[in-house]
Amino acid sequence: MRPNWRDLAELVRAPAALSVPGDVVAGAAAAGRLGPRTAGLAGSSVLLYWAGMAANDWADRELDAVERPERPIPSGRITPGTALGVAAGLTAAGVAVAGLAGGRKALAIAVPLAGAVWAYDLKLKNTPAGPAAMATCRALDVLLGASGGRLRKAAAPAATAFAHTYTVTALSRAEVHGASPEVPAATLVGTAVVAASAAVSRNRGWRALVPAGLVAWYARRYGEPQLRAFDKPSPENVRASVGAGILNLPTLQGALTARAGSPVAGVAVAAAAPLARQLSKRLSPT
């Protein structure tokens, strides 16, 4: 029995993919490489993200049978072999698209990015290095957009993406059993630091207002669920915080893009956030 499209979309957390292209756009804007090739590199990053989600479920199939039996593999809607095949196929496609869109310089980042995704899923996720490993994937995604340009210019947005992703991943470890209040307290401080750093801009006039406004949107939409998790660190509140961190990442990416001198592109990136929230009502992003 072949899985239907909804089952596959659930396997790869389809709505969460809207949080991915903004990494590439922010990196490209910072490095002065924003252009037609950016769309191809963004497509590559989405494919690699979906590959990581499928590989994650394949690696966690036995644990999910106990903790999340409704997931596609333990529920029997998708076989482990199919999930592994989907993950491998999407990885190969993602790397190939990166090469077609950005040539050797893009491949020099896409291949390590693919390796980091699989290393996280298969080996590092449940170790102390897990949050840093996932955050590294996001940082490399930003650098993928900057490939072929001035990579040093993209170091700041890559570091910001790293810090944000670290907070989300740290929270995600408590999605099933809940957390102590110290966990959302620490991630909330991290979110404040991320927001403050992203708001700093050399732009003047209305160009400075765009990143500031987007950062404020990001801080509110991601900060409020963390405050609720701090007050009551139940699994439900922690999952809501993780979902907010994923779905509202485009607003942070938009702020970074606008700060780099591309305010229109920044607003376009941020527009993915409300769309992702609507889609998440049909399919869970976590």
N, C-alpha and C positions, 0 to 999 in steps of 0.2 A: 504493500500500500504506500503510495507516494504521499509525502506531506503536502498540505495545501499552502497557499501563499501566506495565510495568516499565521500558521505555525512557524514558517520560516522567518516571518517578520518578527515574531515573538522571540525566536531563537537568537536573532542578531540584534535585538532591542532597536528596531528600526527607527522609532522617533528620536532616540538619543543621537543618531547620526547627524542630526541638524546642529549638534554642538561641535562638530568636527571641522567643516570647511573654514570657519572663522579663524582657526589656528593658522592655516595656510595663508589666508588673506592678510592677517596681522603680520606674519613674517614677511610676506612679499611687500607689503606697504613699508615696513621698516627698512627693508634692504633695497628699496627702489626698484622692485621687480614686479610690481602689480601690473598685470596685463593679460592677454589671452591665454598664456600658458598657465596662469593661476587656476583657471577653471579645471584644467586637466589634473593638476596636482591636488586640487581639492577633491576631485573624484577619486584619485588614488588613496587619499587619506580616509575617505569614507569606506572604501573597500577593505582597507586594512583594519579599520575600526570594527566593521562587521565581522571580519575574520577573527578578530580577538574575542568578540562576544561568543561566537560559535565555539571557538576553542576553549573558552572559559567554561561553557556548559558541558562540553565533552569531558574536560578534566575534572569537573565537580559533579559528575553524574551520580556517583555513589553517595556523596554528601547530600546532594539535592533530593535524593530518594527519601531521605530522612527529614530534612529541614524544609525543603520546598518541593514537595511532590507534584505540585501543579505545573512545574516547568515542563517544556516540551519533551525532554528526554525521559525523565522518570515517569511521566504520565503516559508514555508509549506513543505519543503522536509523532515523534521523530526518533529514529534509531541512532545509537551512538555512532555507527559507521557513517550514516548520512551526515551527522553533525561534523564529524572529522573531515569528511570529504568537502563539505561546504567551506569549512575553515581553510583547508588547504587550497581549494580553488580560488577563494576570494583573496588569499594571500598572494598567489601567483598573479592574479589579475591586477591587484593593487600595485605590485612591483612593476609589472609590464606597463601599466598606464603611466606610472611615474617616469619610466624610461622614455616612453613616447612623447610625453609632454615636456620633460625637462632635460632629457639626455643623460649623459654620464654623471653630471654633477648632481642631478636629482637622484639617480640611482645610488650614489655614494651616501645618501641619507636614507632613502627608502629601504634599502636592504638592512642596515642596522635597526631601523625602526621596526621592520617586520620581525627581526630577531628578538628585539626587546619585547614586543607584544607576546610572542610565543614563550619567551623566558619567564615573563610574568605569570602567564596562565599555567605553565607546566611546573615551574620550580619555585618562584619567588613570592607568589601571592600570599601564602600563609606563613611567611617568615618576617622577621623584623625589617627586612629590606623591601617588603611589598609596596608600601606607599611611595617610597622613593623610586622604585622600578616603574610603577604606573605613571608617576609624575614625569619620569624621563621620557616615556613614550609621547606625552603631550609636548614636551619641550622639543623633541626631535620633529614632531609634526609642524611646529612653528618654523623650525629651521628648514624643513622641506619646502615651505613656501618661499624662503629666502635663498634657496639654492641657485647658484649662478649669479648671485648678486653679492652685496657686502654683508657677509654672515655676521660680522661683529655688530652691525647695526641692529640685528635681530636678537642679540643676546638678552637685552632687557625684556622684550615681550616673551621670549622663551622662558626666562626665569620667572616671570609673572605667572605664565601658564603652569609651570612646575609647581609653584607655591599653592596655587588654587587647587590643582589636582591632588596634591598631597593632603589637603584638608578633606576633600571629598572621599578619598580612599581610606583615610584614617577613620572617618565616620562609617564607611560602608562595612567595616569589620564588625560593627555592632548592630547590623540590620536585623539579625535574627533574634538575638538574645537581649538587646538593649545595651546601654552603656552606663558608665558612671558619669556624674555631672562634669567631671574634669575633662572628659573627651570633647563634648560640644563647647565647653568653655575655651579650651585650647584652640579648637578650629575656628571659633568665633574671633579670637584675637588674630589668628592668621588671616582671616577674611578681611579684618579691618586694615591690616598691614598691606594686603594685596590691593585693596581699594584705594588706600592713600597713595601708594606708589603709582598706580595706574592713572590717578587724577592729575599727577604732575605733568604739565605740558608747557612747551615753549611757544605755543601758538598764542595769538592775540585775538581779541574781539570775539565774534561768534564762533570762530574755529576753536577757541579754548572752552566755550560753553558746551560744545557737543561731547567731548570726552568726559567732562565733569558731570554732565547730566546722565550719561550712560553708566558711569561708575556709581552714581547715586542709586540708579535703578537696580544695578547689580547688587549693591550692598543691602538694599532693602529686601529684595526678593530672596536672596540667599541668607541674609542675616536673621530675618524673622523666624524661619523654621529652626534655625540653630538656637535661638533664644528659647523657643518652646521646648526643644530637646534638652536644653540646660535645666529648665524648670521641671520637666518630666522626661527623663531620658529613656522612654519606652521604645520598643522596637518600631512601633508605628511612627513616632516622632523622629526617630533616627532615620528611618527610610524616607520620610518626607524631606528631611534635610539633604540626604543624598540626592534624591530626585531634583530638589531645587538647585543643588550645586551643578548638576548635569544640564538641566534645562535652561538655566539662566547664564550659563557660560557664554553664549553668544553676545550678551550685553557687555561682558568684560572684553571679549575679543573685539567688539565694535569700538569700545573705548580706546583700545590699543591701536586699532587701525586709524581712528580719527586723530589720535595723538601723533601718529606718524605723518600727518598731513593729508589724509584722505577721509574727510568727514562724511562725504556722501556714501562712500563704500562702508564706512563704519556704521552708519545708520542702517544700511541694507543688511549688514551682518547681524546687527542687533535685532532686526525684524524677525529673525528665525526663532527667537525665544518664545514669543506668544504662540507661534505656530506649533512649536515643539510641545508646549504645554497643552494645547488642544489635542494633539495627536496622542499624548501620553494618557489621555482619558480613555483611549481605546486599547493601547498597548503600553505595558509598564516599561519605563526606561531603565529600571534597575533589575 
